[in-house]
């Protein structure tokens, strides 16, 4: 649906110019919920504004269904935008807010009202058509803004952090609503957020961005389970990082180990290759999620790392153990609490720490 090829965007000129997007290429598919995720200043909103036509690329091309958009003004693109602020007209009723854009497109008033009623039904606010926006809650106003944007049946809907002003409970409810709306309408949604949980909950695919570049694109499972860059592993959820030197005996990949500074070693046999990493590197950073680490009483395994539990934090659904390895490296391990079972380890216990090969990821810094 949307293709960006080698797109860059600079603000300003000369030595003070800011490179907001740096040679970005991405394909976004029809009927997809695509999320651009990253911290403030990473370029995600800039890319969204380029797609919407609110900014022009410094170089590169953006196309919709194969047709270049670069010189097309926003009002001529079959693309609508929902901003962080609802931007509803306070002097118009809810129904009039939805019909406004349709009437600007010269749709007959009767047809516009019928379309508005369909959209209000879709966002489950059919009974609120005659009310003023000020009489609605924040979540209801956000749904009205969505109904207004969906009414002209755009091919693409851009959403620029539309849930950030809502409280936590309402934000979670709206996440479900947004995904339902995207599925029911079949419209391509391009969503911008810095909230990792929001991205994982709604997206078909996620692009993780940093400093004007896309570091990784994949399904929520891909991004969480198989990050390729340290930034991605650190930005999405919690991760443990271990750095060391790679040693290999002969040409047998099963003899590859990561030697930690304190002398302990981790076997990399069976660990998935990272296509973004050079095979010539002699040092590496690995990541493992806290819930994938296995703890056992010390002496249970000859190949496990040795550590001591420094702290235990009970969170209800799970317990987090803070572990200090023999070389003073710190790890977090998360164990789910099942059936009210007592916590198997306490502060001060010496433990074996096993890192399953299937859960280890070798990263690019």
Sine and cosine of phi, psi and omega as CSV:
sin_phi,cos_phi,sin_psi,cos_psi,sin_omega,cos_omega
0.00,0.00,-0.77,0.63,0.04,-1.00
-0.86,-0.51,0.75,-0.67,0.08,-1.00
-0.80,-0.59,0.77,-0.63,0.12,-0.99
-0.90,-0.43,0.75,-0.67,-0.04,-1.00
-0.80,-0.60,0.91,-0.42,0.08,-1.00
0.76,0.65,0.73,0.68,-0.07,-1.00
-1.00,0.07,0.79,-0.61,0.11,-0.99
-0.80,-0.60,0.48,-0.88,0.05,-1.00
-0.64,-0.77,0.84,-0.54,0.06,-1.00
-0.91,-0.41,0.67,-0.74,0.12,-0.99
-0.95,-0.31,0.79,-0.61,-0.06,-1.00
1.00,0.06,-0.10,-1.00,-0.02,-1.00
-0.57,-0.82,0.24,-0.97,0.03,-1.00
0.94,0.34,-0.42,-0.91,-0.07,-1.00
-0.92,0.40,-0.31,0.95,-0.01,-1.00
-1.00,-0.06,0.07,1.00,-0.01,-1.00
-0.90,0.43,0.59,-0.80,0.03,-1.00
-0.93,-0.37,0.83,-0.56,0.03,-1.00
-1.00,0.01,0.99,-0.16,-0.06,-1.00
-0.99,0.13,-0.54,0.84,0.07,-1.00
-0.75,-0.67,0.70,-0.71,-0.14,-0.99
-0.82,-0.58,1.00,-0.03,0.13,-0.99
0.83,0.55,0.81,0.58,-0.06,-1.00
-1.00,-0.01,0.75,-0.66,0.11,-0.99
-0.78,-0.63,0.72,-0.69,-0.02,-1.00
-0.34,-0.94,0.54,-0.84,0.14,-0.99
-0.92,-0.40,0.75,-0.66,0.04,-1.00
-0.88,-0.48,0.80,-0.60,-0.22,-0.98
-1.00,-0.03,0.30,-0.95,0.05,-1.00
-0.90,0.44,0.64,-0.77,0.05,-1.00
0.85,0.53,0.66,0.75,-0.01,-1.00
-0.88,-0.47,0.60,-0.80,0.18,-0.98
-0.99,-0.13,0.98,-0.19,-0.11,-0.99
-0.94,-0.34,0.78,-0.62,-0.05,-1.00
-0.90,-0.45,0.71,-0.70,0.15,-0.99
-0.98,-0.22,0.89,-0.46,-0.16,-0.99
-0.86,-0.50,0.68,-0.73,0.05,-1.00
0.17,-0.99,0.16,-0.99,0.01,-1.00
-0.96,0.29,0.17,-0.98,0.06,-1.00
-0.84,0.54,0.69,-0.73,0.04,-1.00
1.00,0.09,0.15,0.99,-0.04,-1.00
-0.99,0.11,-0.23,0.97,0.03,-1.00
0.95,-0.31,-0.01,1.00,-0.09,-1.00
-0.91,0.41,-0.69,0.73,0.02,-1.00
-0.94,0.33,-0.55,0.83,0.06,-1.00
-0.88,0.48,-0.70,0.72,0.03,-1.00
-0.90,0.44,-0.63,0.77,0.04,-1.00
-0.88,0.47,-0.68,0.73,-0.01,-1.00
-0.93,0.36,-0.52,0.86,0.09,-1.00
-0.92,0.39,-0.65,0.76,0.03,-1.00
-0.91,0.41,-0.63,0.78,-0.01,-1.00
-0.97,0.22,-0.26,0.97,0.01,-1.00
1.00,-0.03,0.14,0.99,0.01,-1.00
-0.99,0.17,-0.29,0.96,0.12,-0.99
-0.71,-0.71,0.35,-0.94,0.06,-1.00
-0.93,-0.38,0.67,-0.74,-0.01,-1.00
-0.92,0.40,0.59,-0.81,0.10,-1.00
-0.96,0.28,-0.53,0.85,0.08,-1.00
-0.37,-0.93,0.30,-0.95,-0.03,-1.00
1.00,-0.04,-0.02,-1.00,-0.09,-1.00
-0.66,-0.75,0.61,-0.79,0.13,-0.99
-0.87,-0.49,0.76,-0.66,-0.05,-1.00
-0.78,-0.63,0.51,-0.86,0.12,-0.99
-0.89,-0.46,0.86,-0.50,-0.06,-1.00
0.77,0.63,0.64,0.77,0.08,-1.00
1.00,0.08,-0.07,1.00,-0.02,-1.00
-0.96,-0.28,0.79,-0.61,-0.08,-1.00
-0.88,0.47,0.66,-0.75,0.00,-1.00
-0.96,-0.27,-0.11,0.99,-0.24,-0.97
-0.77,0.64,-0.65,0.76,-0.08,-1.00
-0.97,-0.24,0.22,0.97,-0.05,-1.00
-0.99,-0.10,0.82,-0.57,0.00,-1.00
-0.93,0.38,0.33,-0.95,-0.07,-1.00
-0.82,0.57,-0.66,0.75,-0.09,-1.00
-0.95,0.32,-0.20,0.98,0.05,-1.00
-0.98,-0.19,0.06,1.00,0.04,-1.00
-0.99,-0.13,0.66,-0.75,0.04,-1.00
-0.98,0.20,0.81,0.58,-0.11,-0.99
-0.70,-0.72,0.72,-0.69,0.08,-1.00
-0.87,-0.50,0.32,-0.95,-0.08,-1.00
-0.76,-0.65,0.67,-0.75,0.16,-0.99
-0.92,-0.39,0.88,-0.47,-0.07,-1.00
-1.00,-0.05,0.11,-0.99,0.00,-1.00
-0.88,0.47,-0.67,0.75,0.10,-1.00
-1.00,0.09,0.59,-0.81,-0.11,-0.99
-0.94,0.35,-0.54,0.84,0.05,-1.00
0.82,0.57,0.64,0.77,0.09,-1.00
-0.99,0.14,0.50,-0.86,0.04,-1.00
-0.98,0.19,0.91,-0.41,-0.12,-0.99
-0.92,0.38,-0.40,0.92,-0.06,-1.00
-1.00,0.02,-0.08,1.00,0.01,-1.00
-0.96,-0.27,0.44,-0.90,0.10,-1.00
-0.95,0.31,0.17,-0.99,0.04,-1.00
-0.84,0.54,-0.73,0.69,-0.01,-1.00
-0.89,0.45,-0.66,0.75,0.00,-1.00
-0.91,0.41,-0.55,0.83,0.08,-1.00
-0.88,0.48,-0.64,0.77,-0.03,-1.00
-0.96,0.27,-0.59,0.81,-0.05,-1.00
-0.99,0.17,-0.26,0.97,-0.13,-0.99
-0.81,0.59,-0.79,0.61,-0.02,-1.00
-0.91,0.42,-0.56,0.83,0.01,-1.00
-0.92,0.40,-0.65,0.76,0.01,-1.00
-0.94,0.34,-0.51,0.86,0.09,-1.00
-0.91,0.41,-0.39,0.92,0.07,-1.00
-1.00,-0.03,0.23,0.97,0.06,-1.00
0.92,0.38,0.44,0.90,0.12,-0.99
-0.96,0.27,0.70,-0.71,0.04,-1.00
-0.83,0.56,0.57,-0.82,-0.12,-0.99
-0.84,0.54,-0.66,0.75,-0.01,-1.00
-0.89,0.46,-0.70,0.71,0.01,-1.00
-0.91,0.42,-0.62,0.78,0.00,-1.00
-0.90,0.44,-0.65,0.76,0.03,-1.00
-0.91,0.40,-0.62,0.78,0.04,-1.00
-0.90,0.43,-0.68,0.74,0.02,-1.00
-0.91,0.43,-0.65,0.76,0.02,-1.00
-0.89,0.46,-0.66,0.75,0.02,-1.00
-0.90,0.43,-0.60,0.80,0.06,-1.00
-0.89,0.46,-0.68,0.73,-0.02,-1.00
-0.93,0.36,-0.63,0.78,0.03,-1.00
-0.91,0.42,-0.57,0.82,0.09,-1.00
-0.91,0.41,-0.65,0.76,-0.02,-1.00
-0.89,0.45,-0.63,0.77,0.00,-1.00
-1.00,-0.04,0.18,0.98,0.11,-0.99
0.89,0.45,0.67,0.74,0.05,-1.00
-0.72,-0.69,0.55,0.84,-0.09,-1.00
-0.87,0.50,-0.52,0.85,-0.08,-1.00
-0.99,0.11,0.01,1.00,-0.08,-1.00
-0.96,-0.27,0.18,0.98,-0.12,-0.99
-0.86,0.52,-0.52,0.86,-0.08,-1.00
-1.00,-0.09,0.04,1.00,0.00,-1.00
-1.00,0.07,0.26,-0.97,0.10,-0.99
-1.00,0.01,0.48,-0.87,0.02,-1.00
-0.82,0.57,-0.55,0.84,-0.02,-1.00
-0.92,0.40,-0.28,0.96,0.00,-1.00
-1.00,0.01,0.06,1.00,-0.05,-1.00
-0.93,-0.36,0.40,-0.92,0.08,-1.00
-0.97,0.25,0.17,-0.99,0.01,-1.00
-0.87,0.50,-0.67,0.74,0.02,-1.00
-0.91,0.42,-0.62,0.79,0.03,-1.00
-0.93,0.37,-0.65,0.76,0.04,-1.00
-0.89,0.45,-0.61,0.80,0.03,-1.00
-0.90,0.43,-0.61,0.79,0.02,-1.00
-0.94,0.35,-0.54,0.84,0.08,-1.00
-0.91,0.41,-0.67,0.74,0.05,-1.00
-0.87,0.50,-0.61,0.79,0.06,-1.00
-0.92,0.40,-0.70,0.72,0.02,-1.00
-0.86,0.50,-0.67,0.74,0.02,-1.00
-0.89,0.45,-0.65,0.76,-0.01,-1.00
-0.95,0.31,-0.53,0.85,-0.03,-1.00
-0.99,0.13,-0.36,0.93,-0.11,-0.99
-0.83,0.56,-0.67,0.74,0.00,-1.00
-0.97,0.24,0.08,1.00,-0.02,-1.00
0.83,0.56,0.85,0.52,0.03,-1.00
-0.92,0.39,0.37,-0.93,0.08,-1.00
-0.98,0.21,-0.46,0.89,-0.02,-1.00
-0.69,-0.72,0.69,-0.72,0.10,-1.00
-0.89,-0.45,0.83,-0.55,0.02,-1.00
-0.99,-0.13,0.73,-0.69,-0.04,-1.00
-0.79,-0.61,0.94,-0.35,-0.09,-1.00
-0.99,-0.16,1.00,-0.02,0.00,-1.00
0.71,0.70,0.80,0.59,-0.12,-0.99
-0.96,0.29,-0.22,0.98,-0.08,-1.00
-0.97,-0.25,-0.01,1.00,-0.16,-0.99
-0.92,0.39,-0.39,0.92,-0.04,-1.00
-1.00,0.05,-0.06,1.00,-0.06,-1.00
-1.00,-0.04,0.43,-0.90,0.06,-1.00
-0.96,0.29,0.23,-0.97,-0.18,-0.98
-0.84,0.54,-0.74,0.67,-0.05,-1.00
-0.90,0.43,-0.70,0.71,-0.01,-1.00
-0.92,0.38,-0.58,0.81,0.03,-1.00
-0.88,0.47,-0.65,0.76,0.02,-1.00
-0.92,0.40,-0.62,0.79,0.05,-1.00
-0.90,0.43,-0.66,0.75,-0.02,-1.00
-0.94,0.34,-0.47,0.88,0.09,-1.00
-0.86,0.51,-0.70,0.71,0.03,-1.00
-0.90,0.43,-0.67,0.74,0.00,-1.00
-0.89,0.46,-0.69,0.72,-0.02,-1.00
-0.88,0.48,-0.71,0.71,0.00,-1.00
-0.91,0.42,-0.62,0.79,0.05,-1.00
-0.89,0.45,-0.71,0.71,-0.01,-1.00
-0.89,0.46,-0.67,0.74,0.00,-1.00
-0.89,0.45,-0.67,0.74,-0.01,-1.00
-0.92,0.40,-0.68,0.73,-0.07,-1.00
-0.95,0.30,-0.57,0.82,-0.05,-1.00
-1.00,0.06,-0.43,0.90,-0.04,-1.00
0.96,0.28,0.21,0.98,0.00,-1.00
-1.00,0.10,0.60,-0.80,0.09,-1.00
-0.95,0.31,0.85,-0.52,0.05,-1.00
-0.97,-0.23,0.76,-0.65,0.13,-0.99
-0.89,-0.46,0.91,-0.40,-0.21,-0.98
-0.91,-0.41,0.70,-0.71,0.03,-1.00
-0.92,-0.40,0.75,-0.66,0.03,-1.00
-0.38,-0.93,0.34,-0.94,0.18,-0.98
-0.94,-0.34,0.06,1.00,-0.06,-1.00
-1.00,-0.04,0.94,-0.35,-0.07,-1.00
-0.89,0.46,-0.68,0.74,-0.03,-1.00
-0.89,0.45,-0.64,0.77,0.03,-1.00
-0.87,0.50,-0.71,0.70,-0.01,-1.00
-0.90,0.44,-0.70,0.71,-0.01,-1.00
-0.91,0.42,-0.58,0.82,-0.10,-0.99
-0.95,0.30,-0.54,0.84,-0.18,-0.98
-0.94,-0.35,-0.43,0.91,-0.31,-0.95
-0.99,0.12,0.54,-0.84,0.27,-0.96
-0.99,0.17,-0.66,0.75,0.10,-0.99
-0.62,-0.79,0.42,-0.91,-0.02,-1.00
-0.79,-0.61,0.68,-0.74,0.18,-0.98
-0.94,-0.33,0.89,-0.45,0.03,-1.00
-1.00,-0.01,0.81,-0.58,-0.11,-0.99
-0.89,-0.46,0.51,-0.86,0.09,-1.00
-0.45,-0.89,0.75,-0.67,0.10,-1.00
0.78,0.63,0.69,0.72,0.08,-1.00
0.99,0.16,0.10,0.99,-0.01,-1.00
-0.83,-0.56,0.45,-0.89,0.16,-0.99
-1.00,-0.04,0.87,-0.49,-0.02,-1.00
-1.00,0.07,-0.59,0.81,-0.04,-1.00
-0.37,-0.93,0.63,-0.78,0.10,-1.00
-0.83,-0.56,0.71,-0.70,0.04,-1.00
-0.04,-1.00,0.04,-1.00,0.09,-1.00
-0.92,0.38,0.30,-0.95,0.07,-1.00
-0.80,0.60,-0.64,0.77,0.02,-1.00
-0.91,0.42,-0.68,0.73,0.03,-1.00
-0.86,0.52,-0.73,0.68,-0.07,-1.00
-0.90,0.43,-0.64,0.77,-0.04,-1.00
-0.98,0.20,-0.70,0.71,-0.12,-0.99
-0.99,0.11,-0.54,0.84,-0.10,-0.99
-0.76,-0.65,0.86,0.51,0.07,-1.00
-0.91,0.41,0.57,-0.82,0.00,-1.00
-0.98,-0.20,-0.42,0.91,-0.03,-1.00
-0.90,-0.44,0.50,-0.87,0.03,-1.00
-0.86,0.51,-0.65,0.76,0.00,-1.00
-0.86,0.51,-0.67,0.74,-0.02,-1.00
-0.90,0.43,-0.73,0.69,-0.01,-1.00
-0.89,0.46,-0.56,0.83,-0.04,-1.00
-0.99,0.16,-0.56,0.83,-0.08,-1.00
-0.98,0.20,-0.55,0.83,-0.02,-1.00
-0.99,-0.14,0.96,-0.28,0.04,-1.00
0.94,0.33,-0.25,-0.97,0.02,-1.00
-0.98,-0.19,0.60,-0.80,0.05,-1.00
-0.63,-0.78,0.49,-0.87,0.20,-0.98
-0.98,-0.18,0.66,-0.75,0.01,-1.00
-0.87,-0.50,0.71,-0.70,0.06,-1.00
-0.78,-0.63,0.74,-0.67,-0.01,-1.00
-0.91,-0.42,0.58,-0.82,0.02,-1.00
-0.15,-0.99,-0.10,-1.00,0.02,-1.00
-0.98,-0.18,0.61,-0.79,0.01,-1.00
-1.00,-0.02,0.75,-0.66,0.07,-1.00
-0.79,-0.61,0.65,-0.76,0.01,-1.00
-0.69,-0.73,0.76,-0.64,0.04,-1.00
-1.00,-0.01,0.96,-0.29,-0.01,-1.00
0.94,0.33,-0.50,-0.87,-0.04,-1.00
-0.98,-0.19,0.14,0.99,-0.06,-1.00
-1.00,0.08,0.93,-0.37,-0.02,-1.00
-0.89,0.46,-0.39,0.92,-0.01,-1.00
-0.95,0.32,-0.20,0.98,0.02,-1.00
-0.98,-0.21,0.19,0.98,0.01,-1.00
-0.98,0.19,0.74,-0.67,0.01,-1.00
-0.74,-0.67,0.37,-0.93,0.16,-0.99
-0.95,-0.32,0.90,-0.43,-0.01,-1.00
-1.00,-0.01,0.89,-0.46,0.01,-1.00
-0.98,0.18,0.37,-0.93,-0.06,-1.00
-0.83,0.56,-0.51,0.86,-0.04,-1.00
-0.99,0.11,-0.03,1.00,0.04,-1.00
0.96,-0.27,-0.31,0.95,0.06,-1.00
-0.96,0.29,0.42,-0.91,-0.06,-1.00
-0.79,-0.61,0.44,-0.90,0.06,-1.00
-0.82,-0.57,0.81,-0.59,0.05,-1.00
-0.96,0.28,0.73,-0.68,0.06,-1.00
-0.98,-0.19,0.20,0.98,0.06,-1.00
-0.89,0.45,0.79,-0.61,0.01,-1.00
1.00,0.09,-0.05,1.00,0.02,-1.00
-0.98,0.20,0.72,-0.70,-0.06,-1.00
-0.90,0.44,0.61,-0.79,0.07,-1.00
-0.94,0.33,0.53,-0.85,0.12,-0.99
-0.97,-0.24,0.95,-0.32,-0.07,-1.00
-0.89,0.45,-0.31,0.95,-0.02,-1.00
-1.00,0.08,-0.12,0.99,-0.10,-0.99
-0.97,-0.24,0.64,-0.77,0.02,-1.00
-0.95,0.30,0.72,-0.70,0.02,-1.00
-0.95,0.30,-0.19,0.98,-0.03,-1.00
-0.99,0.10,-0.20,0.98,-0.05,-1.00
-0.92,0.38,0.67,-0.75,-0.02,-1.00
-0.98,-0.20,-0.07,1.00,0.11,-0.99
-0.79,-0.61,0.30,-0.95,-0.08,-1.00
-0.40,-0.92,0.39,-0.92,0.18,-0.98
-0.91,-0.41,0.76,-0.64,0.08,-1.00
-0.92,-0.40,0.43,-0.90,0.03,-1.00
-0.81,-0.59,0.54,-0.84,0.12,-0.99
-0.54,-0.84,0.67,-0.74,0.00,-1.00
-0.96,0.28,0.56,-0.83,-0.04,-1.00
-0.84,0.54,-0.57,0.82,-0.06,-1.00
-0.97,0.24,-0.17,0.99,-0.03,-1.00
-1.00,-0.09,-0.19,0.98,0.01,-1.00
-0.97,0.24,0.63,-0.77,-0.01,-1.00
-0.93,-0.36,0.80,-0.60,0.04,-1.00
-0.97,-0.26,0.56,-0.83,0.07,-1.00
-0.49,-0.87,0.38,-0.93,0.07,-1.00
-0.83,0.55,0.60,-0.80,-0.05,-1.00
-0.88,0.48,0.68,-0.73,-0.05,-1.00
0.99,-0.17,-0.05,1.00,-0.02,-1.00
-0.97,0.24,-0.44,0.90,-0.07,-1.00
-0.63,-0.77,0.67,-0.74,0.03,-1.00
-0.98,0.20,-0.37,0.93,-0.08,-1.00
-0.98,-0.18,-0.10,0.99,-0.05,-1.00
-0.97,0.24,0.37,-0.93,0.16,-0.99
-0.97,0.24,0.48,-0.88,0.00,-1.00
-0.97,-0.23,0.69,-0.72,0.00,-1.00
-0.43,-0.90,0.10,-1.00,0.02,-1.00
-0.77,-0.63,0.65,-0.76,0.01,-1.00
-0.99,0.15,0.89,-0.46,-0.01,-1.00
-1.00,0.02,-0.51,0.86,-0.06,-1.00
-0.41,-0.91,0.45,-0.89,0.04,-1.00
-0.76,-0.65,0.81,-0.59,-0.02,-1.00
-0.84,-0.55,0.86,-0.50,-0.02,-1.00
-1.00,-0.05,0.83,-0.56,-0.04,-1.00
-0.92,-0.40,0.18,0.98,-0.02,-1.00
1.00,0.00,-0.97,0.25,0.00,-1.00
-0.96,0.29,-0.47,0.88,-0.01,-1.00
-0.48,-0.88,0.18,-0.98,0.04,-1.00
-0.85,-0.53,0.72,-0.69,0.03,-1.00
-0.97,-0.25,0.78,-0.63,0.05,-1.00
-0.96,-0.30,0.78,-0.62,0.09,-1.00
-1.00,-0.09,0.88,-0.47,-0.13,-0.99
-0.90,-0.43,0.66,-0.75,0.09,-1.00
-0.92,-0.40,0.89,-0.45,0.04,-1.00
-0.96,0.29,0.18,-0.98,-0.02,-1.00
-0.86,0.51,-0.47,0.88,0.00,-1.00
-1.00,-0.05,0.26,0.97,0.05,-1.00
0.98,0.22,0.06,1.00,0.11,-0.99
-0.90,0.44,0.64,-0.77,-0.02,-1.00
-0.97,-0.23,0.67,-0.74,0.05,-1.00
-0.75,-0.66,0.48,-0.87,0.16,-0.99
-0.94,-0.34,0.70,-0.71,0.08,-1.00
-0.79,-0.61,0.73,-0.69,-0.03,-1.00
-0.90,-0.43,0.81,-0.58,-0.01,-1.00
-0.86,-0.52,0.80,-0.60,-0.02,-1.00
-0.95,0.31,0.66,-0.75,0.04,-1.00
-1.00,0.05,0.86,-0.52,-0.06,-1.00
-0.87,-0.50,0.73,-0.68,0.16,-0.99
0.82,0.57,0.52,0.85,0.03,-1.00
0.91,0.41,0.37,0.93,-0.04,-1.00
-0.91,0.42,0.54,-0.84,0.05,-1.00
-0.94,0.35,0.46,-0.89,0.00,-1.00
-0.94,0.35,0.80,-0.60,-0.13,-0.99
-0.96,0.29,-0.33,0.95,-0.05,-1.00
-0.77,-0.64,0.42,-0.91,0.00,-1.00
-0.77,-0.63,0.23,-0.97,0.04,-1.00
-0.84,0.55,0.73,-0.68,0.00,-1.00
1.00,-0.09,-0.19,0.98,0.01,-1.00
-0.93,0.36,0.65,-0.76,0.16,-0.99
-1.00,0.03,0.73,-0.69,-0.13,-0.99
-0.70,-0.71,0.37,-0.93,0.22,-0.97
-1.00,-0.06,0.71,-0.71,-0.04,-1.00
-0.89,-0.45,0.92,-0.39,-0.02,-1.00
-0.96,-0.27,0.76,-0.65,0.04,-1.00
-0.94,-0.33,0.98,-0.20,-0.02,-1.00
-0.86,0.51,0.68,-0.73,-0.04,-1.00
-0.84,0.54,-0.60,0.80,-0.04,-1.00
-0.92,0.39,-0.31,0.95,-0.04,-1.00
-0.98,-0.18,-0.11,0.99,-0.03,-1.00
-1.00,0.06,0.69,-0.72,0.07,-1.00
-0.83,-0.55,0.79,-0.61,0.08,-1.00
-1.00,0.04,0.80,-0.60,-0.22,-0.98
-0.94,-0.33,0.29,-0.96,0.22,-0.98
-0.98,-0.22,0.79,-0.61,0.00,-1.00
-0.96,0.27,0.00,0.00,0.00,0.00
